[in-house]
Every structure is written in C-alpha cells, then in structure tokens.
C-alpha cells in the first residue's frame, strides 16, 4: 500500500457524515436539514474532486 493522502480521507469522512445527516433529516422529516445536508455533500465532494485534479496536474498522484 502506498502513502495515504490524509486530505482525501478527511473529504471522504466529511462526505460520509453529510450522508448520515441526510438520513437523519429524512427520519426527522426536516426539509431544511435535508437541503442543507445535500448542499454540504455536493460542496465537499466537489472540493475533493477539484483537489484531486489539482494534485494530479502537479504530478503528486
């Protein structure tokens, strides 16, 4: 196994937590909570893909 890129582990955990928040919000029937959790998920995943592309362009991946 090669070196772990901890920044990607952090992004994955944040995305996972936002998915959990979506499920909890659905269970609580909180429409604003669902929308906010989805927006956070989109932001975190988008930022992760952006970081991955940037690191790939720099030759770090």
N, CA, C and O atoms as CSV, one atom per row, in Angstrom:
chain,resi,resn,atom,element,x,y,z
A,1,UNK,N,N,0.840,-1.179,0.000
A,1,UNK,CA,C,0.000,0.000,0.000
A,1,UNK,C,C,0.885,1.242,0.000
A,1,UNK,O,O,1.867,1.320,0.739
A,2,UNK,N,N,0.531,2.191,-0.822
A,2,UNK,CA,C,1.325,3.407,-0.931
A,2,UNK,C,C,0.953,4.394,0.164
A,2,UNK,O,O,0.144,4.101,1.045
A,3,UNK,N,N,1.558,5.558,0.087
A,3,UNK,CA,C,1.281,6.587,1.084
A,3,UNK,C,C,-0.191,6.987,1.071
A,3,UNK,O,O,-0.818,7.093,0.017
A,4,UNK,N,N,-0.719,7.205,2.262
A,4,UNK,CA,C,-2.114,7.619,2.399
A,4,UNK,C,C,-2.180,9.130,2.233
A,4,UNK,O,O,-1.403,9.864,2.844
A,5,UNK,N,N,-3.095,9.585,1.416
A,5,UNK,CA,C,-3.345,11.014,1.256
A,5,UNK,C,C,-4.431,11.384,2.265
A,5,UNK,O,O,-5.617,11.183,2.003
A,6,UNK,N,N,-4.037,11.916,3.399
A,6,UNK,CA,C,-4.949,12.161,4.503
A,6,UNK,C,C,-6.023,13.180,4.161
A,6,UNK,O,O,-7.116,13.141,4.725
A,7,UNK,N,N,-5.725,14.085,3.247
A,7,UNK,CA,C,-6.728,15.073,2.863
A,7,UNK,C,C,-7.932,14.386,2.214
A,7,UNK,O,O,-9.068,14.821,2.403
A,8,UNK,N,N,-7.691,13.319,1.454
A,8,UNK,CA,C,-8.790,12.596,0.823
A,8,UNK,C,C,-9.562,11.762,1.838
A,8,UNK,O,O,-10.767,11.561,1.686
A,9,UNK,N,N,-8.894,11.285,2.852
A,9,UNK,CA,C,-9.587,10.576,3.939
A,9,UNK,C,C,-10.528,11.551,4.645
A,9,UNK,O,O,-11.662,11.203,4.974
A,10,UNK,N,N,-10.050,12.770,4.873
A,10,UNK,CA,C,-10.883,13.790,5.513
A,10,UNK,C,C,-12.097,14.124,4.655
A,10,UNK,O,O,-13.210,14.222,5.173
A,11,UNK,N,N,-11.899,14.302,3.347
A,11,UNK,CA,C,-13.022,14.581,2.452
A,11,UNK,C,C,-14.029,13.430,2.464
A,11,UNK,O,O,-15.238,13.663,2.469
A,12,UNK,N,N,-13.538,12.203,2.469
A,12,UNK,CA,C,-14.434,11.042,2.478
A,12,UNK,C,C,-15.240,10.991,3.776
A,12,UNK,O,O,-16.432,10.686,3.751
A,13,UNK,N,N,-14.608,11.283,4.892
A,13,UNK,CA,C,-15.326,11.271,6.169
A,13,UNK,C,C,-16.370,12.387,6.231
A,13,UNK,O,O,-17.474,12.181,6.735
A,14,UNK,N,N,-16.022,13.561,5.721
A,14,UNK,CA,C,-16.989,14.657,5.704
A,14,UNK,C,C,-18.172,14.329,4.806
A,14,UNK,O,O,-19.313,14.642,5.146
A,15,UNK,N,N,-17.911,13.701,3.665
A,15,UNK,CA,C,-18.996,13.307,2.775
A,15,UNK,C,C,-19.873,12.246,3.450
A,15,UNK,O,O,-21.098,12.287,3.338
A,16,UNK,N,N,-19.250,11.311,4.142
A,16,UNK,CA,C,-19.996,10.273,4.850
A,16,UNK,C,C,-20.875,10.883,5.940
A,16,UNK,O,O,-22.030,10.488,6.104
A,17,UNK,N,N,-20.333,11.836,6.680
A,17,UNK,CA,C,-21.118,12.485,7.730
A,17,UNK,C,C,-22.304,13.257,7.148
A,17,UNK,O,O,-23.381,13.290,7.744
A,18,UNK,N,N,-22.103,13.870,5.995
A,18,UNK,CA,C,-23.222,14.593,5.388
A,18,UNK,C,C,-24.284,13.608,4.880
A,18,UNK,O,O,-25.474,13.923,4.900
A,19,UNK,N,N,-23.863,12.423,4.427
A,19,UNK,CA,C,-24.846,11.403,4.028
A,19,UNK,C,C,-25.624,10.906,5.243
A,19,UNK,O,O,-26.830,10.674,5.165
A,20,UNK,N,N,-24.932,10.747,6.356
A,20,UNK,CA,C,-25.625,10.378,7.595
A,20,UNK,C,C,-26.633,11.456,7.970
A,20,UNK,O,O,-27.750,11.152,8.389
A,21,UNK,N,N,-26.236,12.715,7.818
A,21,UNK,CA,C,-27.119,13.827,8.159
A,21,UNK,C,C,-28.358,13.838,7.274
A,21,UNK,O,O,-29.447,14.185,7.731
A,22,UNK,N,N,-28.198,13.458,6.008
A,22,UNK,CA,C,-29.361,13.367,5.122
A,22,UNK,C,C,-30.337,12.321,5.657
A,22,UNK,O,O,-31.541,12.566,5.730
A,23,UNK,N,N,-29.815,11.164,6.025
A,23,UNK,CA,C,-30.660,10.101,6.563
A,23,UNK,C,C,-31.348,10.497,7.850
A,23,UNK,O,O,-32.526,10.195,8.046
A,24,UNK,N,N,-30.628,11.169,8.727
A,24,UNK,CA,C,-31.221,11.615,9.988
A,24,UNK,C,C,-32.300,12.660,9.723
A,24,UNK,O,O,-33.359,12.645,10.350
A,25,UNK,N,N,-32.022,13.564,8.790
A,25,UNK,CA,C,-33.003,14.601,8.453
A,25,UNK,C,C,-34.260,14.008,7.839
A,25,UNK,O,O,-35.364,14.482,8.105
A,26,UNK,N,N,-34.100,12.981,7.024
A,26,UNK,CA,C,-35.273,12.303,6.457
A,26,UNK,C,C,-36.079,11.658,7.582
A,26,UNK,O,O,-37.308,11.734,7.605
A,27,UNK,N,N,-35.372,11.028,8.508
A,27,UNK,CA,C,-36.060,10.392,9.631
A,27,UNK,C,C,-36.806,11.390,10.504
A,27,UNK,O,O,-37.870,11.086,11.043
A,28,UNK,N,N,-36.237,12.585,10.637
A,28,UNK,CA,C,-36.880,13.633,11.434
A,28,UNK,C,C,-37.875,14.458,10.627
A,28,UNK,O,O,-38.547,15.339,11.165
A,29,UNK,N,N,-37.960,14.166,9.336
A,29,UNK,CA,C,-38.832,14.899,8.407
A,29,UNK,C,C,-38.524,16.389,8.404
A,29,UNK,O,O,-39.422,17.232,8.414
A,30,UNK,N,N,-37.222,16.690,8.390
A,30,UNK,CA,C,-36.759,18.078,8.390
A,30,UNK,C,C,-36.311,18.446,6.979
A,30,UNK,O,O,-35.201,18.114,6.563
A,31,UNK,N,N,-37.187,19.136,6.249
A,31,UNK,CA,C,-36.868,19.522,4.875
A,31,UNK,C,C,-35.654,20.448,4.802
A,31,UNK,O,O,-34.801,20.233,3.942
A,32,UNK,N,N,-35.530,21.479,5.667
A,32,UNK,CA,C,-34.325,22.322,5.604
A,32,UNK,C,C,-33.043,21.529,5.911
A,32,UNK,O,O,-31.993,21.790,5.323
A,33,UNK,N,N,-33.136,20.580,6.817
A,33,UNK,CA,C,-31.974,19.749,7.141
A,33,UNK,C,C,-31.535,18.903,5.959
A,33,UNK,O,O,-30.340,18.727,5.721
A,34,UNK,N,N,-32.508,18.380,5.218
A,34,UNK,CA,C,-32.206,17.574,4.034
A,34,UNK,C,C,-31.497,18.426,2.995
A,34,UNK,O,O,-30.473,18.021,2.444
A,35,UNK,N,N,-32.044,19.615,2.727
A,35,UNK,CA,C,-31.462,20.502,1.713
A,35,UNK,C,C,-30.050,20.931,2.108
A,35,UNK,O,O,-29.140,20.901,1.280
A,36,UNK,N,N,-29.864,21.326,3.358
A,36,UNK,CA,C,-28.534,21.761,3.819
A,36,UNK,C,C,-27.538,20.619,3.738
A,36,UNK,O,O,-26.398,20.823,3.323
A,37,UNK,N,N,-27.951,19.420,4.128
A,37,UNK,CA,C,-27.050,18.264,4.080
A,37,UNK,C,C,-26.660,17.918,2.649
A,37,UNK,O,O,-25.508,17.575,2.387
A,38,UNK,N,N,-27.604,18.006,1.729
A,38,UNK,CA,C,-27.300,17.728,0.320
A,38,UNK,C,C,-26.329,18.764,-0.227
A,38,UNK,O,O,-25.400,18.421,-0.958
A,39,UNK,N,N,-26.539,20.030,0.124
A,39,UNK,CA,C,-25.631,21.085,-0.338
A,39,UNK,C,C,-24.220,20.896,0.220
A,39,UNK,O,O,-23.234,21.103,-0.487
A,40,UNK,N,N,-24.132,20.504,1.481
A,40,UNK,CA,C,-22.815,20.237,2.077
A,40,UNK,C,C,-22.149,19.065,1.371
A,40,UNK,O,O,-20.948,19.106,1.105
A,41,UNK,N,N,-22.910,18.025,1.065
A,41,UNK,CA,C,-22.371,16.863,0.360
A,41,UNK,C,C,-21.836,17.260,-1.012
A,41,UNK,O,O,-20.736,16.858,-1.391
A,42,UNK,N,N,-22.602,18.038,-1.750
A,42,UNK,CA,C,-22.165,18.474,-3.076
A,42,UNK,C,C,-20.898,19.314,-2.970
A,42,UNK,O,O,-19.975,19.150,-3.767
A,43,UNK,N,N,-20.849,20.214,-1.989
A,43,UNK,CA,C,-19.684,21.067,-1.799
A,43,UNK,C,C,-18.438,20.242,-1.461
A,43,UNK,O,O,-17.379,20.437,-2.058
A,44,UNK,N,N,-18.569,19.326,-0.507
A,44,UNK,CA,C,-17.418,18.525,-0.069
A,44,UNK,C,C,-16.913,17.634,-1.203
A,44,UNK,O,O,-15.707,17.559,-1.441
A,45,UNK,N,N,-17.824,16.960,-1.902
A,45,UNK,CA,C,-17.394,16.082,-2.987
A,45,UNK,C,C,-16.786,16.880,-4.137
A,45,UNK,O,O,-15.792,16.460,-4.728
A,46,UNK,N,N,-17.376,18.020,-4.452
A,46,UNK,CA,C,-16.817,18.872,-5.499
A,46,UNK,C,C,-15.431,19.366,-5.141
A,46,UNK,O,O,-14.535,19.383,-5.986
A,47,UNK,N,N,-15.250,19.767,-3.895
A,47,UNK,CA,C,-13.937,20.239,-3.455
A,47,UNK,C,C,-12.926,19.096,-3.476
A,47,UNK,O,O,-11.759,19.311,-3.804
A,48,UNK,N,N,-13.359,17.886,-3.132
A,48,UNK,CA,C,-12.466,16.731,-3.186
A,48,UNK,C,C,-12.019,16.422,-4.609
A,48,UNK,O,O,-10.841,16.159,-4.848
A,49,UNK,N,N,-12.958,16.451,-5.557
A,49,UNK,CA,C,-12.598,16.209,-6.960
A,49,UNK,C,C,-11.689,17.312,-7.493
A,49,UNK,O,O,-10.767,17.047,-8.264
A,50,UNK,N,N,-11.951,18.537,-7.081
A,50,UNK,CA,C,-11.113,19.660,-7.502
A,50,UNK,C,C,-9.688,19.493,-6.966
A,50,UNK,O,O,-8.719,19.728,-7.688
A,51,UNK,N,N,-9.564,19.091,-5.713
A,51,UNK,CA,C,-8.252,18.862,-5.110
A,51,UNK,C,C,-7.529,17.724,-5.804
A,51,UNK,O,O,-6.324,17.805,-6.040
A,52,UNK,N,N,-8.253,16.664,-6.132
A,52,UNK,CA,C,-7.644,15.521,-6.808
A,52,UNK,C,C,-7.113,15.917,-8.184
A,52,UNK,O,O,-6.015,15.510,-8.565
A,53,UNK,N,N,-7.883,16.705,-8.931
A,53,UNK,CA,C,-7.439,17.158,-10.249
A,53,UNK,C,C,-6.208,18.048,-10.127
A,53,UNK,O,O,-5.269,17.941,-10.916
A,54,UNK,N,N,-6.225,18.923,-9.131
A,54,UNK,CA,C,-5.090,19.821,-8.914
A,54,UNK,C,C,-3.826,19.032,-8.574
A,54,UNK,O,O,-2.749,19.328,-9.092
A,55,UNK,N,N,-3.958,18.032,-7.705
A,55,UNK,CA,C,-2.804,17.220,-7.321
A,55,UNK,C,C,-2.327,16.361,-8.497
A,55,UNK,O,O,-1.126,16.150,-8.661
A,56,UNK,N,N,-3.260,15.868,-9.314
A,56,UNK,CA,C,-2.883,15.081,-10.473
A,56,UNK,C,C,-2.125,15.946,-11.486
A,56,UNK,O,O,-1.137,15.499,-12.069
A,57,UNK,N,N,-2.589,17.188,-11.695
A,57,UNK,CA,C,-1.910,18.093,-12.616
A,57,UNK,C,C,-0.504,18.450,-12.136
A,57,UNK,O,O,0.389,18.683,-12.950
A,58,UNK,N,N,-0.304,18.494,-10.810
A,58,UNK,CA,C,1.001,18.800,-10.244
A,58,UNK,C,C,1.909,17.570,-10.185
A,58,UNK,O,O,3.088,17.686,-9.849
A,59,UNK,N,N,1.373,16.409,-10.505
A,59,UNK,CA,C,2.152,15.182,-10.502
A,59,UNK,C,C,2.303,14.560,-9.131
A,59,UNK,O,O,3.206,13.751,-8.919
A,60,UNK,N,N,1.451,14.914,-8.207
A,60,UNK,CA,C,1.542,14.372,-6.848
A,60,UNK,C,C,0.762,13.068,-6.680
A,60,UNK,O,O,0.879,12.400,-5.653
A,61,UNK,N,N,-0.025,12.713,-7.682
A,61,UNK,CA,C,-0.778,11.438,-7.629
A,61,UNK,C,C,-0.279,10.487,-8.681
A,61,UNK,O,O,-0.785,9.370,-8.794
